[in-house]
Amino acid sequence: MPVISMFYGILIRMYLLDNNHHNLPHIHARYAEFEASVSLHDGELLAGTLPRKQLRLVQAWIELHREELLVDWDLAVHGELPFRVAPL
């Protein structure tokens, strides 16, 4: 589960071979004791919880880096290490 980015105390991971959530491309965001899965297509919260402010930061970051994240998703589901993505 490589870390692909970190900003404002939020740790972003993309798990290798992660086909949960019906194969929806997503990232895992962790902030303090909170953890959530967030869709790469629309920034929708798929599972877990994040404080509202941190969720909005993650959604803005996804919007800015969607193309890179989708390439990383393809790498990760095939067992390859995704590339790091610039923070906010």
Biopython code that builds the backbone (N, CA, C, O; Angstrom):
import numpy as np
from Bio.PDB.StructureBuilder import StructureBuilder

atoms = [
    (1, "MET", "N", (0.822, -1.186, 0.000)),
    (1, "MET", "CA", (0.000, 0.000, 0.000)),
    (1, "MET", "C", (0.863, 1.245, 0.000)),
    (1, "MET", "O", (1.047, 1.881, 1.038)),
    (2, "PRO", "N", (1.379, 1.586, -1.135)),
    (2, "PRO", "CA", (2.287, 2.728, -1.216)),
    (2, "PRO", "C", (1.586, 4.072, -0.989)),
    (2, "PRO", "O", (0.441, 4.279, -1.390)),
    (3, "VAL", "N", (2.311, 4.965, -0.338)),
    (3, "VAL", "CA", (1.848, 6.341, -0.163)),
    (3, "VAL", "C", (2.147, 7.072, -1.463)),
    (3, "VAL", "O", (3.284, 7.076, -1.935)),
    (4, "ILE", "N", (1.115, 7.694, -2.040)),
    (4, "ILE", "CA", (1.346, 8.408, -3.298)),
    (4, "ILE", "C", (1.388, 9.918, -3.112)),
    (4, "ILE", "O", (1.870, 10.640, -3.984)),
    (5, "SER", "N", (0.876, 10.405, -1.958)),
    (5, "SER", "CA", (0.953, 11.837, -1.682)),
    (5, "SER", "C", (0.646, 12.094, -0.205)),
    (5, "SER", "O", (0.101, 11.241, 0.496)),
    (6, "MET", "N", (1.012, 13.297, 0.243)),
    (6, "MET", "CA", (0.724, 13.704, 1.611)),
    (6, "MET", "C", (0.649, 15.229, 1.638)),
    (6, "MET", "O", (1.535, 15.913, 1.127)),
    (7, "PHE", "N", (-0.413, 15.749, 2.237)),
    (7, "PHE", "CA", (-0.586, 17.196, 2.337)),
    (7, "PHE", "C", (-1.526, 17.527, 3.490)),
    (7, "PHE", "O", (-2.501, 16.814, 3.729)),
    (8, "TYR", "N", (-1.232, 18.604, 4.197)),
    (8, "TYR", "CA", (-2.050, 19.088, 5.312)),
    (8, "TYR", "C", (-2.413, 17.977, 6.296)),
    (8, "TYR", "O", (-3.533, 17.939, 6.806)),
    (9, "GLY", "N", (-1.483, 17.090, 6.558)),
    (9, "GLY", "CA", (-1.722, 16.007, 7.501)),
    (9, "GLY", "C", (-2.532, 14.843, 6.956)),
    (9, "GLY", "O", (-2.872, 13.919, 7.695)),
    (10, "ILE", "N", (-2.842, 14.882, 5.674)),
    (10, "ILE", "CA", (-3.631, 13.830, 5.027)),
    (10, "ILE", "C", (-2.678, 12.923, 4.261)),
    (10, "ILE", "O", (-1.881, 13.391, 3.448)),
    (11, "LEU", "N", (-2.763, 11.647, 4.519)),
    (11, "LEU", "CA", (-1.936, 10.640, 3.860)),
    (11, "LEU", "C", (-2.782, 9.953, 2.800)),
    (11, "LEU", "O", (-3.871, 9.461, 3.095)),
    (12, "ILE", "N", (-2.289, 9.916, 1.572)),
    (12, "ILE", "CA", (-3.030, 9.319, 0.452)),
    (12, "ILE", "C", (-2.309, 8.049, 0.019)),
    (12, "ILE", "O", (-1.112, 8.058, -0.271)),
    (13, "ARG", "N", (-3.065, 6.964, -0.017)),
    (13, "ARG", "CA", (-2.516, 5.673, -0.448)),
    (13, "ARG", "C", (-3.349, 5.098, -1.574)),
    (13, "ARG", "O", (-4.530, 5.407, -1.734)),
    (14, "MET", "N", (-2.693, 4.252, -2.346)),
    (14, "MET", "CA", (-3.391, 3.481, -3.366)),
    (14, "MET", "C", (-2.898, 2.049, -3.208)),
    (14, "MET", "O", (-1.723, 1.751, -3.421)),
    (15, "TYR", "N", (-3.806, 1.182, -2.835)),
    (15, "TYR", "CA", (-3.437, -0.206, -2.575)),
    (15, "TYR", "C", (-3.206, -0.966, -3.870)),
    (15, "TYR", "O", (-3.893, -0.733, -4.865)),
    (16, "LEU", "N", (-2.243, -1.870, -3.856)),
    (16, "LEU", "CA", (-1.987, -2.720, -5.014)),
    (16, "LEU", "C", (-3.037, -3.822, -5.064)),
    (16, "LEU", "O", (-3.461, -4.337, -4.029)),
    (17, "LEU", "N", (-3.447, -4.174, -6.261)),
    (17, "LEU", "CA", (-4.414, -5.246, -6.490)),
    (17, "LEU", "C", (-5.706, -5.030, -5.711)),
    (17, "LEU", "O", (-6.309, -5.995, -5.240)),
    (18, "ASP", "N", (-6.137, -3.789, -5.570)),
    (18, "ASP", "CA", (-7.344, -3.449, -4.801)),
    (18, "ASP", "C", (-8.541, -3.388, -5.737)),
    (18, "ASP", "O", (-8.721, -2.406, -6.457)),
    (19, "ASN", "N", (-9.348, -4.422, -5.728)),
    (19, "ASN", "CA", (-10.527, -4.470, -6.588)),
    (19, "ASN", "C", (-11.813, -4.351, -5.781)),
    (19, "ASN", "O", (-12.875, -4.756, -6.254)),
    (20, "ASN", "N", (-11.737, -3.801, -4.565)),
    (20, "ASN", "CA", (-12.941, -3.578, -3.768)),
    (20, "ASN", "C", (-13.777, -2.474, -4.398)),
    (20, "ASN", "O", (-13.354, -1.828, -5.356)),
    (21, "HIS", "N", (-14.950, -2.270, -3.858)),
    (21, "HIS", "CA", (-15.853, -1.214, -4.321)),
    (21, "HIS", "C", (-16.217, -1.392, -5.793)),
    (21, "HIS", "O", (-16.317, -0.415, -6.535)),
    (22, "HIS", "N", (-16.412, -2.628, -6.208)),
    (22, "HIS", "CA", (-16.851, -2.941, -7.571)),
    (22, "HIS", "C", (-15.908, -2.394, -8.639)),
    (22, "HIS", "O", (-16.346, -1.912, -9.684)),
    (23, "ASN", "N", (-14.641, -2.473, -8.369)),
    (23, "ASN", "CA", (-13.596, -2.026, -9.298)),
    (23, "ASN", "C", (-13.624, -0.534, -9.584)),
    (23, "ASN", "O", (-13.047, -0.091, -10.577)),
    (24, "LEU", "N", (-14.278, 0.246, -8.744)),
    (24, "LEU", "CA", (-14.274, 1.694, -8.938)),
    (24, "LEU", "C", (-12.896, 2.238, -8.602)),
    (24, "LEU", "O", (-12.371, 1.956, -7.525)),
    (25, "PRO", "N", (-12.300, 3.008, -9.499)),
    (25, "PRO", "CA", (-11.013, 3.630, -9.180)),
    (25, "PRO", "C", (-11.168, 4.547, -7.962)),
    (25, "PRO", "O", (-12.051, 5.405, -7.933)),
    (26, "HIS", "N", (-10.307, 4.361, -6.962)),
    (26, "HIS", "CA", (-10.402, 5.136, -5.736)),
    (26, "HIS", "C", (-9.056, 5.210, -5.034)),
    (26, "HIS", "O", (-8.123, 4.467, -5.340)),
    (27, "ILE", "N", (-8.992, 6.130, -4.085)),
    (27, "ILE", "CA", (-7.815, 6.251, -3.224)),
    (27, "ILE", "C", (-8.270, 6.075, -1.775)),
    (27, "ILE", "O", (-9.459, 6.142, -1.462)),
    (28, "HIS", "N", (-7.294, 5.848, -0.909)),
    (28, "HIS", "CA", (-7.556, 5.758, 0.522)),
    (28, "HIS", "C", (-6.886, 6.966, 1.162)),
    (28, "HIS", "O", (-5.686, 7.185, 0.996)),
    (29, "ALA", "N", (-7.670, 7.743, 1.893)),
    (29, "ALA", "CA", (-7.160, 8.935, 2.561)),
    (29, "ALA", "C", (-7.224, 8.720, 4.064)),
    (29, "ALA", "O", (-8.219, 8.215, 4.583)),
    (30, "ARG", "N", (-6.165, 9.103, 4.759)),
    (30, "ARG", "CA", (-6.120, 8.969, 6.209)),
    (30, "ARG", "C", (-5.747, 10.314, 6.816)),
    (30, "ARG", "O", (-4.817, 10.986, 6.373)),
    (31, "TYR", "N", (-6.493, 10.677, 7.830)),
    (31, "TYR", "CA", (-6.227, 11.918, 8.562)),
    (31, "TYR", "C", (-6.492, 11.629, 10.037)),
    (31, "TYR", "O", (-7.620, 11.317, 10.417)),
    (32, "ALA", "N", (-5.460, 11.733, 10.862)),
    (32, "ALA", "CA", (-5.565, 11.402, 12.296)),
    (32, "ALA", "C", (-6.178, 10.020, 12.440)),
    (32, "ALA", "O", (-5.649, 9.057, 11.885)),
    (33, "GLU", "N", (-7.283, 9.895, 13.172)),
    (33, "GLU", "CA", (-7.903, 8.579, 13.356)),
    (33, "GLU", "C", (-8.947, 8.257, 12.290)),
    (33, "GLU", "O", (-9.595, 7.213, 12.359)),
    (34, "PHE", "N", (-9.117, 9.138, 11.307)),
    (34, "PHE", "CA", (-10.118, 8.954, 10.260)),
    (34, "PHE", "C", (-9.501, 8.312, 9.019)),
    (34, "PHE", "O", (-8.347, 8.575, 8.681)),
    (35, "GLU", "N", (-10.277, 7.476, 8.349)),
    (35, "GLU", "CA", (-9.825, 6.878, 7.093)),
    (35, "GLU", "C", (-11.026, 6.691, 6.174)),
    (35, "GLU", "O", (-12.115, 6.330, 6.620)),
    (36, "ALA", "N", (-10.811, 6.945, 4.882)),
    (36, "ALA", "CA", (-11.909, 6.850, 3.932)),
    (36, "ALA", "C", (-11.397, 6.434, 2.558)),
    (36, "ALA", "O", (-10.232, 6.641, 2.219)),
    (37, "SER", "N", (-12.298, 5.845, 1.778)),
    (37, "SER", "CA", (-12.060, 5.560, 0.362)),
    (37, "SER", "C", (-12.838, 6.596, -0.427)),
    (37, "SER", "O", (-14.011, 6.846, -0.149)),
    (38, "VAL", "N", (-12.178, 7.205, -1.422)),
    (38, "VAL", "CA", (-12.795, 8.279, -2.201)),
    (38, "VAL", "C", (-12.646, 7.964, -3.682)),
    (38, "VAL", "O", (-11.560, 7.624, -4.152)),
    (39, "SER", "N", (-13.755, 8.083, -4.415)),
    (39, "SER", "CA", (-13.784, 7.791, -5.843)),
    (39, "SER", "C", (-12.915, 8.769, -6.630)),
    (39, "SER", "O", (-12.884, 9.965, -6.337)),
    (40, "LEU", "N", (-12.211, 8.246, -7.629)),
    (40, "LEU", "CA", (-11.404, 9.111, -8.495)),
    (40, "LEU", "C", (-12.253, 9.787, -9.567)),
    (40, "LEU", "O", (-11.849, 10.817, -10.107)),
    (41, "HIS", "N", (-13.406, 9.236, -9.881)),
    (41, "HIS", "CA", (-14.239, 9.812, -10.948)),
    (41, "HIS", "C", (-14.967, 11.074, -10.506)),
    (41, "HIS", "O", (-15.015, 12.058, -11.244)),
    (42, "ASP", "N", (-15.538, 11.046, -9.294)),
    (42, "ASP", "CA", (-16.348, 12.187, -8.873)),
    (42, "ASP", "C", (-16.040, 12.688, -7.460)),
    (42, "ASP", "O", (-16.709, 13.598, -6.970)),
    (43, "GLY", "N", (-15.043, 12.108, -6.806)),
    (43, "GLY", "CA", (-14.684, 12.534, -5.463)),
    (43, "GLY", "C", (-15.670, 12.097, -4.397)),
    (43, "GLY", "O", (-15.600, 12.566, -3.261)),
    (44, "GLU", "N", (-16.588, 11.207, -4.742)),
    (44, "GLU", "CA", (-17.596, 10.740, -3.798)),
    (44, "GLU", "C", (-16.967, 9.857, -2.726)),
    (44, "GLU", "O", (-16.074, 9.058, -3.008)),
    (45, "LEU", "N", (-17.440, 10.012, -1.508)),
    (45, "LEU", "CA", (-16.997, 9.186, -0.397)),
    (45, "LEU", "C", (-17.601, 7.796, -0.570)),
    (45, "LEU", "O", (-18.822, 7.647, -0.589)),
    (46, "LEU", "N", (-16.749, 6.780, -0.696)),
    (46, "LEU", "CA", (-17.217, 5.411, -0.917)),
    (46, "LEU", "C", (-17.361, 4.642, 0.392)),
    (46, "LEU", "O", (-18.280, 3.837, 0.543)),
    (47, "ALA", "N", (-16.472, 4.883, 1.322)),
    (47, "ALA", "CA", (-16.496, 4.178, 2.603)),
    (47, "ALA", "C", (-15.686, 4.972, 3.613)),
    (47, "ALA", "O", (-14.802, 5.742, 3.238)),
    (48, "GLY", "N", (-15.983, 4.788, 4.877)),
    (48, "GLY", "CA", (-15.240, 5.451, 5.935)),
    (48, "GLY", "C", (-15.689, 6.881, 6.159)),
    (48, "GLY", "O", (-16.740, 7.306, 5.680)),
    (49, "THR", "N", (-14.869, 7.615, 6.900)),
    (49, "THR", "CA", (-15.192, 9.013, 7.215)),
    (49, "THR", "C", (-13.927, 9.862, 7.238)),
    (49, "THR", "O", (-12.835, 9.389, 7.554)),
    (50, "LEU", "N", (-14.112, 11.118, 6.897)),
    (50, "LEU", "CA", (-13.093, 12.158, 7.041)),
    (50, "LEU", "C", (-13.809, 13.410, 7.510)),
    (50, "LEU", "O", (-14.971, 13.618, 7.161)),
    (51, "PRO", "N", (-13.141, 14.253, 8.298)),
    (51, "PRO", "CA", (-13.762, 15.542, 8.618)),
    (51, "PRO", "C", (-14.051, 16.297, 7.314)),
    (51, "PRO", "O", (-13.336, 16.150, 6.322)),
    (52, "ARG", "N", (-15.097, 17.092, 7.340)),
    (52, "ARG", "CA", (-15.567, 17.797, 6.127)),
    (52, "ARG", "C", (-14.455, 18.582, 5.429)),
    (52, "ARG", "O", (-14.316, 18.502, 4.208)),
    (53, "LYS", "N", (-13.668, 19.334, 6.189)),
    (53, "LYS", "CA", (-12.595, 20.149, 5.597)),
    (53, "LYS", "C", (-11.578, 19.268, 4.870)),
    (53, "LYS", "O", (-11.177, 19.583, 3.749)),
    (54, "GLN", "N", (-11.162, 18.177, 5.495)),
    (54, "GLN", "CA", (-10.171, 17.294, 4.884)),
    (54, "GLN", "C", (-10.749, 16.572, 3.668)),
    (54, "GLN", "O", (-10.042, 16.362, 2.682)),
    (55, "LEU", "N", (-12.025, 16.190, 3.726)),
    (55, "LEU", "CA", (-12.652, 15.565, 2.565)),
    (55, "LEU", "C", (-12.662, 16.525, 1.388)),
    (55, "LEU", "O", (-12.396, 16.121, 0.255)),
    (56, "ARG", "N", (-12.962, 17.778, 1.641)),
    (56, "ARG", "CA", (-12.966, 18.773, 0.551)),
    (56, "ARG", "C", (-11.566, 18.989, -0.027)),
    (56, "ARG", "O", (-11.415, 19.186, -1.233)),
    (57, "LEU", "N", (-10.548, 18.953, 0.826)),
    (57, "LEU", "CA", (-9.176, 19.065, 0.335)),
    (57, "LEU", "C", (-8.824, 17.869, -0.551)),
    (57, "LEU", "O", (-8.209, 18.035, -1.604)),
    (58, "VAL", "N", (-9.212, 16.673, -0.127)),
    (58, "VAL", "CA", (-8.950, 15.469, -0.922)),
    (58, "VAL", "C", (-9.698, 15.555, -2.258)),
    (58, "VAL", "O", (-9.139, 15.214, -3.301)),
    (59, "GLN", "N", (-10.941, 16.002, -2.232)),
    (59, "GLN", "CA", (-11.727, 16.124, -3.462)),
    (59, "GLN", "C", (-11.105, 17.140, -4.423)),
    (59, "GLN", "O", (-11.072, 16.905, -5.631)),
    (60, "ALA", "N", (-10.619, 18.254, -3.907)),
    (60, "ALA", "CA", (-9.954, 19.262, -4.743)),
    (60, "ALA", "C", (-8.678, 18.684, -5.341)),
    (60, "ALA", "O", (-8.387, 18.911, -6.515)),
    (61, "TRP", "N", (-7.916, 17.943, -4.548)),
    (61, "TRP", "CA", (-6.680, 17.320, -5.021)),
    (61, "TRP", "C", (-6.980, 16.318, -6.126)),
    (61, "TRP", "O", (-6.275, 16.276, -7.135)),
    (62, "ILE", "N", (-8.018, 15.513, -5.945)),
    (62, "ILE", "CA", (-8.409, 14.547, -6.987)),
    (62, "ILE", "C", (-8.758, 15.284, -8.271)),
    (62, "ILE", "O", (-8.339, 14.875, -9.353)),
    (63, "GLU", "N", (-9.515, 16.359, -8.162)),
    (63, "GLU", "CA", (-9.902, 17.142, -9.341)),
    (63, "GLU", "C", (-8.672, 17.639, -10.108)),
    (63, "GLU", "O", (-8.644, 17.601, -11.338)),
    (64, "LEU", "N", (-7.666, 18.102, -9.379)),
    (64, "LEU", "CA", (-6.452, 18.622, -10.009)),
    (64, "LEU", "C", (-5.579, 17.533, -10.648)),
    (64, "LEU", "O", (-4.868, 17.798, -11.617)),
    (65, "HIS", "N", (-5.633, 16.314, -10.108)),
    (65, "HIS", "CA", (-4.704, 15.258, -10.531)),
    (65, "HIS", "C", (-5.408, 14.008, -11.079)),
    (65, "HIS", "O", (-4.819, 12.928, -11.093)),
    (66, "ARG", "N", (-6.650, 14.144, -11.526)),
    (66, "ARG", "CA", (-7.452, 12.994, -11.939)),
    (66, "ARG", "C", (-6.746, 12.117, -12.983)),
    (66, "ARG", "O", (-6.724, 10.894, -12.843)),
    (67, "GLU", "N", (-6.176, 12.720, -14.015)),
    (67, "GLU", "CA", (-5.524, 11.925, -15.066)),
    (67, "GLU", "C", (-4.367, 11.106, -14.508)),
    (67, "GLU", "O", (-4.250, 9.916, -14.802)),
    (68, "GLU", "N", (-3.516, 11.729, -13.711)),
    (68, "GLU", "CA", (-2.391, 11.022, -13.098)),
    (68, "GLU", "C", (-2.880, 9.890, -12.193)),
    (68, "GLU", "O", (-2.308, 8.800, -12.179)),
    (69, "LEU", "N", (-3.937, 10.165, -11.445)),
    (69, "LEU", "CA", (-4.467, 9.172, -10.518)),
    (69, "LEU", "C", (-5.053, 7.974, -11.243)),
    (69, "LEU", "O", (-4.912, 6.840, -10.786)),
    (70, "LEU", "N", (-5.706, 8.216, -12.364)),
    (70, "LEU", "CA", (-6.268, 7.095, -13.131)),
    (70, "LEU", "C", (-5.167, 6.230, -13.736)),
    (70, "LEU", "O", (-5.321, 5.013, -13.839)),
    (71, "VAL", "N", (-4.063, 6.845, -14.135)),
    (71, "VAL", "CA", (-2.915, 6.071, -14.615)),
    (71, "VAL", "C", (-2.346, 5.255, -13.457)),
    (71, "VAL", "O", (-2.040, 4.074, -13.620)),
    (72, "ASP", "N", (-2.205, 5.881, -12.293)),
    (72, "ASP", "CA", (-1.727, 5.162, -11.107)),
    (72, "ASP", "C", (-2.660, 4.009, -10.752)),
    (72, "ASP", "O", (-2.198, 2.927, -10.388)),
    (73, "TRP", "N", (-3.969, 4.230, -10.854)),
    (73, "TRP", "CA", (-4.945, 3.173, -10.559)),
    (73, "TRP", "C", (-4.700, 1.962, -11.456)),
    (73, "TRP", "O", (-4.686, 0.824, -10.987)),
    (74, "ASP", "N", (-4.510, 2.214, -12.736)),
    (74, "ASP", "CA", (-4.269, 1.116, -13.677)),
    (74, "ASP", "C", (-3.007, 0.348, -13.302)),
    (74, "ASP", "O", (-2.991, -0.882, -13.349)),
    (75, "LEU", "N", (-1.960, 1.060, -12.933)),
    (75, "LEU", "CA", (-0.728, 0.401, -12.492)),
    (75, "LEU", "C", (-0.986, -0.444, -11.241)),
    (75, "LEU", "O", (-0.576, -1.603, -11.172)),
    (76, "ALA", "N", (-1.660, 0.137, -10.266)),
    (76, "ALA", "CA", (-1.874, -0.532, -8.985)),
    (76, "ALA", "C", (-2.719, -1.801, -9.117)),
    (76, "ALA", "O", (-2.412, -2.811, -8.483)),
    (77, "VAL", "N", (-3.775, -1.764, -9.928)),
    (77, "VAL", "CA", (-4.623, -2.964, -10.041)),
    (77, "VAL", "C", (-3.905, -4.085, -10.778)),
    (77, "VAL", "O", (-4.323, -5.241, -10.719)),
    (78, "HIS", "N", (-2.830, -3.741, -11.467)),
    (78, "HIS", "CA", (-2.025, -4.763, -12.136)),
    (78, "HIS", "C", (-0.789, -5.145, -11.309)),
    (78, "HIS", "O", (0.114, -5.823, -11.799)),
    (79, "GLY", "N", (-0.766, -4.697, -10.048)),
    (79, "GLY", "CA", (0.306, -5.081, -9.139)),
    (79, "GLY", "C", (1.583, -4.283, -9.269)),
    (79, "GLY", "O", (2.603, -4.650, -8.686)),
    (80, "GLU", "N", (1.548, -3.193, -10.027)),
    (80, "GLU", "CA", (2.732, -2.351, -10.188)),
    (80, "GLU", "C", (2.657, -1.158, -9.233)),
    (80, "GLU", "O", (1.571, -0.713, -8.863)),
    (81, "LEU", "N", (3.819, -0.655, -8.845)),
    (81, "LEU", "CA", (3.848, 0.501, -7.948)),
    (81, "LEU", "C", (3.382, 1.763, -8.660)),
    (81, "LEU", "O", (3.884, 2.092, -9.735)),
    (82, "PRO", "N", (2.418, 2.477, -8.061)),
    (82, "PRO", "CA", (1.994, 3.748, -8.657)),
    (82, "PRO", "C", (3.041, 4.834, -8.412)),
    (82, "PRO", "O", (3.852, 4.733, -7.491)),
    (83, "PHE", "N", (3.013, 5.854, -9.234)),
    (83, "PHE", "CA", (3.918, 6.990, -9.093)),
    (83, "PHE", "C", (3.395, 7.942, -8.013)),
    (83, "PHE", "O", (2.199, 7.970, -7.723)),
    (84, "ARG", "N", (4.298, 8.712, -7.430)),
    (84, "ARG", "CA", (3.879, 9.738, -6.467)),
    (84, "ARG", "C", (3.195, 10.869, -7.234)),
    (84, "ARG", "O", (3.519, 11.147, -8.389)),
    (85, "VAL", "N", (2.248, 11.506, -6.568)),
    (85, "VAL", "CA", (1.500, 12.616, -7.153)),
    (85, "VAL", "C", (1.726, 13.839, -6.290)),
    (85, "VAL", "O", (1.731, 13.749, -5.063)),
    (86, "ALA", "N", (1.913, 14.978, -6.928)),
    (86, "ALA", "CA", (2.207, 16.211, -6.208)),
    (86, "ALA", "C", (1.109, 16.540, -5.200)),
    (86, "ALA", "O", (-0.070, 16.317, -5.477)),
    (87, "PRO", "N", (1.482, 17.068, -4.034)),
    (87, "PRO", "CA", (0.488, 17.454, -3.026)),
    (87, "PRO", "C", (-0.231, 18.743, -3.430)),
    (87, "PRO", "O", (0.091, 19.358, -4.446)),
    (88, "LEU", "N", (-1.201, 19.132, -2.619)),
    (88, "LEU", "CA", (-1.880, 20.420, -2.826)),
    (88, "LEU", "C", (-0.936, 21.550, -2.526)),
    (88, "LEU", "O", (-1.313, 22.716, -2.639)),
]
sb = StructureBuilder()
sb.init_structure("model")
sb.init_model(0)
sb.init_chain("A")
sb.init_seg("    ")
for serial, (resi, resn, name, xyz) in enumerate(atoms, 1):
    if name == "N":
        sb.init_residue(resn, " ", resi, " ")
    sb.init_atom(name, np.array(xyz, "f"), 0.0, 1.0, " ", f" {name:<3s}", serial, name[0])
structure = sb.get_structure()
